[in-house]
Amino acid sequence: MVLASHAVTTRTQIPVGRPVVAERPAALGRTLGALLLAQGLIAQGLINEVQLAAALEEQKQTQEKLGAILVRRGDLTEDQLVEVLARRSQVPVVAIPESIPAQILGLLPASFAAKYEAVPLGRTPSSLTLAMVDPTNVTALDEAAFRTGLRIIPVLARPSDIRKAIERYYSVEAARLAQALGEAQTSEVELVDEAEEQADVDVQELRASADDAPIVRLLNMVFYDAIR
């Protein structure tokens, strides 16, 4: 007697609206980027094995990116570094624009930009263009996709330009927050003084006037930054 076998199919429910992110070791992105870079530099004769070995030894101590070490040591220029990474990763090189809309910068917090040396440049309804020092860093790409819910399109930019952009654009956001905090503290003092002088002020009127106070704007900014 031949028994018929029936395949059992299991369907996995995937939450709608959140990109599927495969779990990878945290060091995988750095390892992949360093491997591609080392292969490209040796193949093009830009550095020799002695220089590479010295840079890798230094990387063990500093945990710095391999390319940054080679540039700092004078083994290659920043433009050479970008050119090799572009060829090995098949990612286009772009220039950081003079201005980036606040709503684009707001998609990723300053902590992300500083950690991965990456700056959002623009978006479509379904994707985000992200300028990166290392576009092969899958950990950074996965985190950006998770945070934004968008498909990430990595592009390359000069490391020095990205660092300048982070300092320029994200320090502006920090300055705005500090200004709002100062206004909020001043506003609180004024509100207390006024309340002491006019103890019989209508409560509903105070609530209505508080809607436009700097402290409200500050709390809105903090809440927005916490959930984005």
Backbone as numpy.savetxt, mean C-alpha at the origin, in Angstrom:
# Nx Ny Nz CAx CAy CAz Cx Cy Cz
-20.98 -59.32 -10.66 -21.84 -58.12 -10.66 -20.95 -56.88 -10.66
-21.27 -55.94 -11.53 -20.50 -54.70 -11.62 -21.29 -53.58 -10.95
-20.68 -52.96 -9.97 -21.35 -51.88 -9.25 -21.01 -50.55 -9.91
-22.02 -49.76 -10.18 -21.79 -48.45 -10.79 -21.26 -47.50 -9.74
-20.27 -46.77 -10.10 -19.70 -45.79 -9.16 -20.25 -44.41 -9.48
-20.53 -43.69 -8.44 -21.08 -42.34 -8.62 -20.12 -41.34 -8.01
-19.66 -40.38 -8.83 -18.75 -39.34 -8.32 -19.55 -38.34 -7.50
-19.00 -37.97 -6.36 -19.65 -37.00 -5.49 -18.99 -35.65 -5.72
-19.79 -34.69 -6.10 -19.26 -33.36 -6.38 -19.57 -32.44 -5.23
-18.57 -31.77 -4.73 -18.74 -30.82 -3.63 -18.50 -29.42 -4.13
-19.42 -28.54 -3.85 -19.29 -27.16 -4.28 -18.92 -26.29 -3.09
-17.96 -25.44 -3.31 -17.53 -24.53 -2.26 -18.19 -23.19 -2.44
-18.79 -22.70 -1.37 -19.43 -21.40 -1.43 -18.38 -20.30 -1.27
-18.30 -19.41 -2.24 -17.33 -18.32 -2.20 -18.08 -17.02 -1.94
-17.69 -16.27 -0.88 -18.37 -15.01 -0.60 -18.30 -14.07 -1.77
-19.44 -13.45 -2.09 -19.50 -12.52 -3.20 -18.90 -11.19 -2.78
-18.15 -10.57 -3.67 -17.62 -9.26 -3.41 -16.24 -9.24 -2.79
-15.71 -10.39 -2.40 -14.37 -10.44 -1.82 -13.49 -11.30 -2.69
-12.32 -10.79 -3.11 -11.45 -11.58 -3.98 -10.93 -12.81 -3.26
-10.76 -13.89 -4.01 -10.21 -15.11 -3.43 -8.70 -14.96 -3.35
-8.15 -15.09 -2.16 -6.73 -14.91 -1.94 -6.13 -16.22 -1.46
-5.21 -16.75 -2.22 -4.55 -17.99 -1.83 -3.55 -17.70 -0.73
-3.50 -18.59 0.26 -2.55 -18.40 1.35 -1.15 -18.77 0.87
-0.20 -17.87 1.11 1.18 -18.10 0.72 2.08 -17.73 1.89
3.23 -18.34 2.01 4.18 -17.92 3.04 4.54 -16.45 2.85
4.71 -15.73 3.95 4.96 -14.29 3.88 6.23 -13.97 3.11
7.22 -14.87 3.18 8.51 -14.59 2.53 8.53 -14.95 1.05
7.44 -15.54 0.55 7.46 -16.02 -0.83 7.64 -14.88 -1.82
6.91 -13.78 -1.58 7.01 -12.64 -2.49 8.42 -12.10 -2.55
9.07 -11.94 -1.39 10.44 -11.43 -1.38 11.40 -12.39 -2.06
11.20 -13.70 -1.82 12.08 -14.70 -2.41 11.97 -14.72 -3.92
10.74 -14.67 -4.42 10.52 -14.68 -5.87 11.15 -13.46 -6.51
10.95 -12.29 -5.92 11.51 -11.07 -6.48 13.02 -11.10 -6.51
13.63 -11.57 -5.41 15.10 -11.63 -5.35 15.65 -12.62 -6.36
14.95 -13.74 -6.55 15.40 -14.75 -7.51 15.37 -14.21 -8.93
14.26 -13.57 -9.31 14.15 -12.99 -10.65 15.21 -11.92 -10.88
15.41 -11.10 -9.87 16.39 -10.02 -10.00 17.80 -10.58 -10.15
18.17 -11.53 -9.29 19.52 -12.11 -9.34 19.79 -12.76 -10.69
18.80 -13.52 -11.19 18.96 -14.17 -12.49 19.17 -13.15 -13.60
18.37 -12.08 -13.57 18.48 -11.07 -14.61 19.79 -10.31 -14.58
20.25 -9.97 -13.38 21.50 -9.21 -13.25 22.70 -10.02 -13.70
22.72 -11.29 -13.32 23.83 -12.16 -13.73 23.79 -12.40 -15.23
22.60 -12.68 -15.77 22.46 -12.98 -17.19 22.89 -11.81 -18.06
22.63 -10.58 -17.61 22.98 -9.40 -18.41 24.39 -8.89 -18.10
25.07 -9.55 -17.18 26.43 -9.15 -16.88 26.55 -7.85 -16.12
25.48 -7.43 -15.44 25.52 -6.17 -14.71 26.26 -6.31 -13.38
26.22 -7.50 -12.80 26.99 -7.78 -11.59 27.61 -9.17 -11.75
28.58 -9.47 -10.90 29.17 -10.81 -10.93 28.75 -11.58 -9.69
29.15 -12.82 -9.64 28.72 -13.69 -8.54 29.29 -13.24 -7.20
30.46 -12.64 -7.21 31.05 -12.15 -5.96 30.21 -11.01 -5.39
29.80 -10.08 -6.27 28.97 -8.96 -5.83 27.62 -9.45 -5.32
27.04 -10.42 -6.02 25.75 -10.97 -5.61 25.86 -11.65 -4.25
26.91 -12.43 -4.05 27.10 -13.14 -2.78 27.26 -12.15 -1.63
27.99 -11.08 -1.87 28.19 -10.07 -0.82 26.88 -9.37 -0.48
26.08 -9.07 -1.51 24.79 -8.42 -1.27 23.83 -9.34 -0.53
23.81 -10.62 -0.90 22.95 -11.59 -0.22 23.35 -11.77 1.24
24.65 -11.74 1.50 25.14 -11.86 2.88 24.69 -10.65 3.70
24.76 -9.47 3.09 24.32 -8.25 3.79 22.81 -8.27 4.01
22.09 -8.85 3.05 20.63 -8.92 3.18 20.21 -9.74 4.38
20.99 -10.77 4.72 20.67 -11.59 5.88 20.70 -10.77 7.16
21.55 -9.76 7.19 21.69 -8.94 8.39 20.66 -7.81 8.43
20.42 -7.20 7.27 19.59 -5.99 7.25 18.13 -6.24 6.86
17.85 -7.39 6.22 16.51 -7.69 5.70 16.06 -6.67 4.66
17.02 -5.97 4.08 16.72 -4.97 3.05 16.51 -5.67 1.71
15.81 -5.00 0.80 15.61 -5.57 -0.53 16.96 -5.70 -1.24
17.10 -6.80 -2.00 18.35 -7.07 -2.69 18.72 -5.93 -3.64
17.75 -5.45 -4.41 18.03 -4.38 -5.35 18.50 -3.11 -4.66
17.88 -2.78 -3.52 18.27 -1.58 -2.78 19.70 -1.70 -2.27
20.09 -2.89 -1.85 21.45 -3.11 -1.38 22.46 -2.91 -2.50
22.16 -3.49 -3.67 23.07 -3.39 -4.81 23.23 -1.95 -5.28
22.13 -1.20 -5.26 22.20 0.21 -5.65 23.00 1.01 -4.63
22.74 0.76 -3.36 23.45 1.49 -2.32 24.95 1.18 -2.33
25.29 -0.05 -2.65 26.70 -0.44 -2.71 27.39 0.06 -3.98
26.61 0.58 -4.92 27.19 1.08 -6.15 27.44 0.01 -7.20
26.85 -1.18 -7.00 27.05 -2.26 -7.96 26.23 -2.05 -9.23
25.13 -1.29 -9.15 24.33 -0.96 -10.33 23.53 0.29 -10.03
22.98 0.90 -11.09 22.19 2.12 -10.91 20.72 1.76 -10.71
19.98 2.74 -10.26 18.55 2.53 -10.05 17.84 2.25 -11.37
18.23 2.94 -12.43 17.61 2.71 -13.73 17.89 1.29 -14.23
19.10 0.80 -14.00 19.42 -0.58 -14.38 18.56 -1.57 -13.60
18.38 -1.29 -12.33 17.54 -2.15 -11.48 16.12 -2.23 -12.02
15.54 -1.07 -12.33 14.17 -1.03 -12.83 14.05 -1.75 -14.17
15.03 -1.54 -15.04 15.00 -2.18 -16.36 15.02 -3.71 -16.25
15.88 -4.23 -15.37 15.97 -5.68 -15.20 14.67 -6.23 -14.62
14.13 -5.57 -13.60 12.88 -6.04 -13.00 11.74 -6.03 -14.01
11.70 -5.01 -14.87 10.66 -4.92 -15.88 10.74 -6.08 -16.86
11.94 -6.42 -17.27 12.12 -7.52 -18.22 11.77 -8.87 -17.59
12.21 -9.08 -16.36 12.01 -10.37 -15.72 10.56 -10.58 -15.28
9.89 -9.52 -14.89 8.52 -9.65 -14.39 7.47 -9.36 -15.45
7.90 -8.84 -16.62 6.96 -8.50 -17.70 5.92 -7.48 -17.23
6.38 -6.52 -16.47 5.51 -5.47 -15.94 5.99 -4.13 -16.50
5.08 -3.27 -16.98 5.50 -1.98 -17.56 6.05 -1.01 -16.51
6.92 -0.11 -16.98 7.48 0.92 -16.12 6.70 2.22 -16.35
6.34 2.90 -15.25 5.58 4.14 -15.36 6.27 5.23 -14.54
5.89 6.46 -14.81 6.35 7.60 -14.02 5.24 7.96 -13.03
5.61 8.29 -11.81 4.62 8.70 -10.81 4.06 10.06 -11.21
2.75 10.22 -11.31 2.17 11.50 -11.72 2.38 12.60 -10.68
2.26 13.84 -11.12 2.45 14.98 -10.23 1.37 15.06 -9.16
0.19 14.55 -9.49 -0.90 14.56 -8.51 -1.70 13.26 -8.60
-2.14 12.78 -7.44 -2.97 11.58 -7.36 -4.22 11.94 -6.56
-5.41 11.68 -7.10 -6.65 12.05 -6.39 -6.71 11.42 -4.99
-7.26 12.17 -4.05 -7.34 11.70 -2.67 -8.15 10.42 -2.56
-9.19 10.29 -3.39 -10.02 9.09 -3.31 -9.27 7.84 -3.76
-8.24 8.03 -4.60 -7.40 6.90 -5.01 -6.43 6.54 -3.89
-5.78 7.55 -3.33 -4.85 7.31 -2.22 -5.57 6.67 -1.03
-6.83 7.05 -0.85 -7.59 6.55 0.29 -7.93 5.08 0.21
-7.71 4.46 -0.95 -8.02 3.03 -1.08 -7.04 2.17 -0.28
-5.83 2.68 -0.06 -4.83 1.94 0.71 -4.22 2.88 1.73
-4.06 2.45 2.98 -3.54 3.33 4.02 -2.05 3.57 3.90
-1.56 4.56 4.61 -0.14 4.89 4.59 0.72 3.74 5.09
0.20 2.97 6.03 0.96 1.83 6.56 1.25 0.80 5.48
0.29 0.57 4.59 0.50 -0.35 3.47 1.54 0.21 2.51
1.40 1.49 2.16 2.31 2.12 1.21 3.75 2.06 1.71
3.95 2.34 2.99 5.30 2.33 3.55 5.85 0.92 3.66
5.02 -0.03 4.04 5.47 -1.41 4.24 5.92 -2.05 2.93
5.14 -1.85 1.87 5.44 -2.51 0.59 6.04 -1.57 -0.44
6.22 -0.31 -0.10 6.72 0.68 -1.05 5.89 0.62 -2.33
4.62 0.94 -2.16 3.67 0.87 -3.26 2.68 2.03 -3.14
2.29 2.58 -4.28 1.38 3.73 -4.31 0.29 3.49 -5.34
-1.00 3.61 -4.97 -2.08 3.48 -5.95 -2.11 4.68 -6.88
-2.28 4.41 -8.16 -2.24 5.48 -9.16 -3.61 5.79 -9.77
-4.42 4.78 -9.95 -5.72 4.98 -10.58 -6.54 3.71 -10.52
-7.82 3.84 -10.85 -8.67 2.67 -10.79 -9.77 2.72 -11.85
-10.33 1.55 -12.09 -11.54 1.38 -12.89 -12.58 0.79 -11.93
-13.79 0.55 -12.38 -14.76 -0.06 -11.47 -14.32 -1.40 -10.89
-13.42 -2.10 -11.56 -13.05 -3.44 -11.09 -11.57 -3.63 -10.81
-10.72 -2.63 -11.09 -9.29 -2.84 -10.93 -8.61 -1.61 -10.36
-7.42 -1.83 -9.80 -6.61 -0.76 -9.23 -5.18 -0.88 -9.76
-4.66 0.21 -10.31 -3.28 0.23 -10.77 -2.38 0.62 -9.60
-1.39 -0.23 -9.32 -0.55 -0.04 -8.15 0.92 0.05 -8.58
1.55 1.20 -8.36 2.97 1.36 -8.65 3.77 0.74 -7.51
4.73 -0.13 -7.86 5.44 -0.89 -6.85 6.94 -0.89 -7.13
7.72 -1.03 -6.05 9.14 -1.26 -6.18 9.39 -2.70 -6.63
8.57 -3.62 -6.10 8.70 -5.04 -6.44 7.33 -5.60 -6.84
7.00 -5.60 -8.13 5.69 -6.07 -8.58 5.52 -7.58 -8.49
6.58 -8.31 -8.12 6.46 -9.77 -7.95 6.11 -10.15 -6.52
5.95 -9.17 -5.65 5.64 -9.44 -4.24 4.16 -9.84 -4.13
3.93 -11.15 -4.14 2.55 -11.64 -4.14 1.84 -11.35 -2.83
2.59 -11.23 -1.74 1.98 -10.90 -0.46 1.37 -9.51 -0.51
2.10 -8.56 -1.09 1.59 -7.20 -1.23 0.39 -7.16 -2.16
0.46 -7.90 -3.25 -0.65 -7.92 -4.21 -1.90 -8.52 -3.58
-1.73 -9.60 -2.83 -2.87 -10.23 -2.18 -3.50 -9.31 -1.14
-2.67 -8.62 -0.37 -3.20 -7.73 0.66 -3.93 -6.55 0.04
-3.38 -6.01 -1.04 -4.04 -4.89 -1.73 -5.40 -5.32 -2.28
-5.45 -6.53 -2.85 -6.72 -7.05 -3.37 -7.73 -7.25 -2.25
-7.26 -7.76 -1.12 -8.15 -8.00 0.01 -8.69 -6.69 0.58
-7.82 -5.70 0.70 -8.22 -4.43 1.29 -9.20 -3.67 0.40
-8.99 -3.75 -0.91 -9.79 -2.92 -1.82 -10.94 -3.67 -2.48
-10.85 -5.01 -2.53 -11.85 -5.77 -3.25 -11.72 -5.63 -4.76
-10.57 -5.14 -5.22 -10.35 -4.90 -6.65 -9.25 -5.80 -7.19
-9.25 -5.99 -8.50 -8.16 -6.70 -9.16 -6.97 -5.76 -9.25
-5.81 -6.21 -8.81 -4.64 -5.34 -8.75 -3.80 -5.49 -10.02
-3.51 -4.35 -10.65 -2.65 -4.32 -11.83 -1.33 -3.67 -11.41
-0.27 -4.47 -11.23 1.00 -3.90 -10.78 1.76 -3.24 -11.92
2.42 -2.14 -11.61 3.32 -1.47 -12.53 4.59 -1.11 -11.77
5.68 -0.92 -12.51 6.96 -0.60 -11.91 7.22 0.91 -11.94
7.90 1.39 -10.90 8.36 2.77 -10.89 9.71 2.81 -10.17
10.47 3.87 -10.41 11.75 4.00 -9.74 11.55 4.00 -8.22
12.32 3.22 -7.47 12.16 3.18 -6.01 12.22 4.56 -5.36
13.14 5.41 -5.82 13.25 6.75 -5.23 11.99 7.58 -5.49
11.39 7.40 -6.67 10.16 8.14 -7.00 9.00 7.67 -6.13
8.93 6.37 -5.89 7.85 5.85 -5.05 8.00 6.34 -3.61
9.22 6.34 -3.11 9.44 6.81 -1.73 9.08 8.30 -1.61
9.44 9.09 -2.62 9.09 10.51 -2.61 7.57 10.68 -2.65
6.90 9.85 -3.45 5.44 9.94 -3.55 4.77 9.60 -2.22
5.28 8.58 -1.55 4.72 8.20 -0.25 4.89 9.35 0.74
6.08 9.94 0.75 6.34 11.05 1.67 5.46 12.25 1.34
5.32 12.52 0.03 4.55 13.69 -0.38 3.05 13.52 -0.14
2.49 12.44 -0.68 1.04 12.29 -0.66 0.50 11.87 0.71
1.14 10.90 1.32 0.60 10.40 2.58 0.93 11.32 3.74
1.99 12.11 3.66 2.26 13.08 4.72 1.22 14.20 4.70
0.66 14.47 3.52 -0.41 15.46 3.42 -1.63 14.98 4.20
-1.95 13.68 4.07 -3.08 13.14 4.82 -2.82 13.23 6.31
-1.57 12.94 6.72 -1.23 13.01 8.14 -1.33 14.45 8.65
-0.92 15.40 7.81 -1.01 16.81 8.21 -2.46 17.24 8.38
-3.33 16.76 7.48 -4.75 17.08 7.60 -5.32 16.56 8.90
-4.91 15.33 9.27 -5.40 14.75 10.51 -4.92 15.55 11.71
-3.64 15.96 11.70 -3.09 16.73 12.81 -3.79 18.09 12.93
-4.09 18.72 11.77 -4.79 19.99 11.79 -6.19 19.84 12.36
-6.88 18.77 11.96 -8.23 18.53 12.47 -8.19 18.29 13.97
-7.15 17.59 14.45 -7.02 17.34 15.89 -6.82 18.64 16.64
-5.98 19.55 16.10 -5.76 20.83 16.75 -7.03 21.66 16.79
-7.77 21.66 15.68 -9.03 22.39 15.64 -10.03 21.80 16.63
-10.01 20.48 16.75 -10.94 19.81 17.65 -10.66 20.18 19.09
-9.38 20.23 19.47 -9.03 20.58 20.84 -9.45 22.01 21.16
-9.21 22.93 20.21 -9.61 24.31 20.40 -11.12 24.43 20.50
-11.82 23.69 19.65 -13.28 23.73 19.64 -13.85 23.22 20.93
-13.23 22.17 21.51 -13.73 21.62 22.77 -13.63 22.66 23.88
-12.53 23.40 23.92 -12.36 24.42 24.95 -13.41 25.51 24.80
-13.63 25.93 23.55 -14.62 26.97 23.30 -16.01 26.51 23.68
-16.34 25.26 23.38 -17.66 24.74 23.71 -17.87 24.66 25.22
-16.83 24.29 25.96 -16.94 24.21 27.42 -17.13 25.58 28.01
-16.33 26.57 27.54 -16.46 27.93 28.05 -17.85 28.48 27.79
-18.34 28.23 26.61 -19.67 28.73 26.25 -20.74 28.06 27.09
-20.57 26.77 27.36 -21.56 26.05 28.16 -21.59 26.56 29.59
-20.41 26.96 30.11 -20.38 27.50 31.47 -21.06 28.84 31.55
-20.90 29.66 30.51 -21.51 30.99 30.49 -23.00 30.93 30.22
-23.43 29.96 29.45 -24.84 29.87 29.07 -25.35 28.48 29.46
-25.57 28.30 30.73 -25.98 26.99 31.24 -27.38 26.62 30.80
-28.16 27.62 30.41 -29.54 27.35 30.03 -29.73 27.18 28.54
-28.64 26.97 27.80 -28.75 26.78 26.35 -29.49 25.49 26.06
-30.35 25.54 25.07 -31.14 24.36 24.71 -30.23 23.22 24.25
-30.44 21.99 24.78 -29.60 20.83 24.46 -29.68 20.50 22.98
-30.85 20.53 22.42 -31.00 20.21 21.00 -30.23 21.19 20.13
-30.19 22.45 20.53 -29.46 23.45 19.76 -27.97 23.17 19.80
-27.45 22.76 20.95 -26.03 22.41 21.05 -25.69 21.23 20.16
-26.57 20.23 20.16 -26.32 19.05 19.33 -26.28 19.43 17.86
-27.18 20.32 17.46 -27.22 20.71 16.06 -25.96 21.47 15.66
-25.49 22.37 16.56 -24.29 23.13 16.23 -23.04 22.27 16.24
-23.07 21.18 17.03 -21.89 20.31 17.13 -21.65 19.52 15.86
-22.68 19.38 15.03 -22.53 18.60 13.80 -21.47 19.17 12.89
-21.26 20.50 12.97 -20.29 21.14 12.09 -18.96 21.40 12.78
-18.80 20.94 14.02 -17.57 21.20 14.77 -16.41 20.37 14.22
-15.18 20.85 14.38 -14.02 20.09 13.90 -13.90 18.71 14.51
-14.34 18.54 15.77 -14.23 17.23 16.42 -15.04 16.19 15.66
-16.17 16.62 15.07 -16.98 15.69 14.29 -16.24 15.28 13.03
-15.60 16.25 12.38 -14.84 15.94 11.19 -13.68 15.01 11.53
-13.05 15.26 12.69 -11.93 14.41 13.10 -12.39 12.98 13.30
-13.50 12.80 14.02 -13.99 11.45 14.27 -14.38 10.76 12.97
-14.95 11.52 12.05 -15.30 10.94 10.75 -14.06 10.47 10.01
-12.98 11.25 10.07 -11.74 10.87 9.40 -11.14 9.62 10.02
-11.13 9.57 11.38 -10.58 8.41 12.06 -11.41 7.16 11.76
-12.74 7.32 11.78 -13.60 6.16 11.50 -13.42 5.68 10.08
-13.30 6.63 9.13 -13.09 6.25 7.73 -11.79 5.48 7.54
-10.70 6.00 8.19 -9.40 5.33 8.05 -9.41 3.95 8.68
-10.23 3.77 9.74 -10.26 2.47 10.43 -10.97 1.40 9.60
-11.95 1.79 8.80 -12.73 0.78 8.07 -12.28 0.59 6.65
-11.41 1.47 6.11 -11.05 1.32 4.69 -9.97 0.27 4.52
